[in-house]
Amino acid sequence: LLSHSPEEARRVICPLKETIEEFCEELNAEMTARIFDEFNTLSTIYQSLSSKFVVEQAAQAIMSKMIPPPAPDDPNSGGVSGYHFGTGGDDVAVELSDMLGGHVTPAMQPTSADFDLLMESTAGEASDLLGTYDPLDGASPAVSPAPPTFAATPLVLQPGAVLDGATFERRWAQLEPRQWQRPMLPGTQPTTESVEQSLRVAGISVIASGSTPQGLKFFCYAKQKIGTALGPGEVWFLCELLLCTNMATCTVKPDNAPAASAAAFCEQLWLALSAVVS
């Protein structure tokens, strides 16, 4: 900047600064409180008070919920020393009901007896984690049950499923990829027509194909007819297939399908190309 224009460098490095006329300490108490209320908001980004873009009822509900805990030696804290279970649940519930558009039943306030019971129930588990369990004392450590497992439903593809090019491109840019590779059978020379026909028989449609310096490339898709889904709605598999001289690479982007279903789809693709892929 200096070599380009000394005057421009002086303007950028040494601009005129605004004169500070008053400091924060000199403001009145009301103004200082309003400034601190704007902390942890987007006021600095929007250059405006938070009341201009935050719903007032939501702010009140959050402020009512975040009650600072009292000091451990506060005689008015109630409950166990050093712990504050809070009060005013009905007020908070009324404000939250206005936000959610329905009635909210206030939660029951825990008591010191509940806290003591919690501490007794977790004491044994904590000792087991620390390795203090003694098998000779006759007590058995608490064993948490294993989480349930669900067997994946065998994958069946929907023949004749249609996905337009614009939807394919949009989903391809949004989904996470998973990749598998298989070696090519020696001496095989697949063509785009033979590969597309083999995939079509397996229920996999090719939306684009061509020859690249690396080999034959195909963009294809398939719709699940029977199988496992992550949630409600249709399940699709978007795929990029690259057939090189020695290696075949399959990049799958599952839509609403778990990783196991994506692997099952890739296995069906390899099976359809068994004439050229080992």
N, C-alpha and C positions, 0 to 999 in steps of 0.2 A: 504494500500500500504506500509506503514512504517513497519507494522508487517510482511509483506511478504518478503520485501527486502529493507533494508536501502539504498543500493547503487542505486536501481531502483528508490526509492523515491527521492533521491538527484538529479538523472538525470532528473526526470520529473519536480520537483519543482524549481531547480536551474540550468536551462540550460544556455549555453553560449549565450549571447545576442550580436546582431550585433551592431557595433559602428556607431553612427549617425555622418556622416561626414559633412552634410550641412542641413540647415533648409529651410522651404518654403519661408521665408522672404528674403533669400539670393539669390533665383533664379532670373533669369532675367524676365522682364515683359512678353516676348513672351512665355516662358515656363510656367509661372503662368497662363496666359490666356488659354493655351492649357489644363492645368490641370482642370481649372474651367469649360471648355467646356465639359469635360467628366462627370460632375455631372449629376445625374438623368438619367444615362445610365446603361447598363449592363457590363461596362468595368471591374468593380471589380469582377464580376462573371466569365467572360470569360478570365480575365487577359490579355486583349488586348484592343487596341484603338477601339472606336466605329465605326471608318471608315472601320474597317475590317468586320463588320457584319450589318451595317446600310446603306441603299441606300442613296447615296449622295443627290439626287434630293428631296427625302422625307424629309431629315433633313433640307435642305434649305427652303422648303415650310413651314415647321413648324416654323422655326426660323424667317421667314419673317412675318408669321401671328402673332406671339406673340410680338407685339410692346408694350413696357412699356408705360403706360399713362403718359402724362406730368403733371407738377405741376399745381394746379388750377389757379395760378396767371401768368402762362406762356402766354405772348401775342401772341405767334405763335401757340398755341394749336388749335385755331379755334373752332367754335360751341359754345355750352353752357359751361360756366365756370365749371371746375371740371370734364368734360366729354370729351372723345376723341373718335371720330368716325373713325379715321384712314384714311390713304391714301395708294396709291400704290395698289389699288385693281386689276389693270390690270396685274401687275407683279405677284401677287399671283395667279391670275386666270391662267396665262400662265404656271406657275410651276405646279399647280394642274392638268391642262389639260395633262401635260406630265405624271403625275402619274396615272391618270385615263384612259389614252389612248383615249381621245376625247376632243372636245372643251368645255370649261366651260365659260359661260357668267359671267363676274364680277358683283357682286351684287351692286345695287345702294347705294351710300353713303347717310345716313340719314342727314337731316339738322336740324338746331335749331327749325324751324317751326314744323317739324315732332315731335321733342321731346316735344315741348309745347303742341301739340295736344294730345300726349300720356298722359302727366301729367293731362290734363283736363279731359280726358275720364276715367282715373282711380281714380280721386279724389272722385267721388261719390260712387264708389264701396268700396273704403277704408273707407269712413265715415259710410257706412252701416255695414261693418264688425266690426267697433268700437261701434256700437249701438247708433249712433248719428242721425239716421233717425227720423224725426218728422212727424207723419201722419197728423198733422194739417196744414202743410205748403202747402198742395195741390200737392206736387211732389210725384211721385211714384218711389220707388227704382227699380233699374235694376235687373231683375230676369233672371238668366242664365237658358236656356232650359235644361230639363232633358236629359241625354244621352239616345239614342234609345235602346230599348230592342228587342231581337229577340227570338221568340218562338222556342223551341227545337222541331225538327222533331221526331215523334214517332219512336221508335227503332224497327227494324226488323232484325233478324239474318239470316245469309246465311247458309242454310242447306248443310251439306257435306263438309264444309270448312276443309282444311288440313294444319297443321302447324307442321313441323318436330321438333324433340326433341332438336337439337342443336340451332335452332332459338328460340325456347321457352325458353331455359336456358339463352341465351344471352339477350333477351328482359326482362326476369324476373329480371335479375340482374341490369338492367338500369332504369326500370320504377318505379314511385312512387306508393305506395300502398294506398288503401282505404278499410276500413273494416266495415262490418255490421254483426249483430247478430240477431238470432231469436230463441225462445225457441222450444225445441223438443216436439212433441206430446207424452203424457204419454203412456207407454205400447207399443210403436213401437220399432221394432228391424230391422232396414234396413240392407241390404246386399250390397256388392259392385256391384253385378250384377243388382239388382233392381234399385240402384241409377244411375248407368251408363245408363241403359235403359231409365229411366225417363229424364235424361239430354239430351240424344241423340235425343229423340222425340222433345225436345225444341230447337234443333239446337246447343247444347253445347256438344263438344267432350271431352272425358276424355283421357289424354295422359299418366297418371300414377295413380295408386290407391293402397291402402293397409291398413292393420290394424296396429294401433299404440297403446301404452298404454293409450293415451287420447281418442281414438275412431277411426272411419274410416276417412281416409284422401284421398282426391282426388285433382289432379292437372288437370285442364281442361282449354279449350279455346273456343272462338267463334269469328266469323268474322261478322262485321256489313254489312248488305245489304242495308238498308235504315236507315238514321239517321243523326245526327249532327257530324261534324268533326272539329277539330281545324285547319286543313290545308289540302292541297292536299295529296292524297295517301289513302291507305287502313286504315281501323279502326279495331283494334283487342282488345279483352278483354281476359286477362290472369287471371286465378282465382285459389286460393287454398281454398278448402272446407274441413272443419273439423266438423264431426258429432259426438258429445259427447253424454253422457247419457241424459243430461238436456238442452244442448245448442248447436246450430249450428252456426258456424262462417264462414263467407265468406270474404276472402281478395281478392279484385279485383285490378289489375294493368292495367288501360286503356292505350292503345297506339294510340295516335292521336285522342283522344276523350275527351270531357269536363266531368266535375264531374257529371253533370246531366245525361249524357249517361251511366256512370258507375253505378249510382244508378238505372237507368232503367234496365240495364242488371242484376243487383242483384235481382230486383223485379221479373224478368222473371225466374231467377234461383229458387227463393223461390216458385214461382207458379208451377214450374215443380216438386218440392219436397213437394207439399202440402199434400201428403199422410203421411209424417213423420215430417214435420215442420209446426208450426202454423203460 
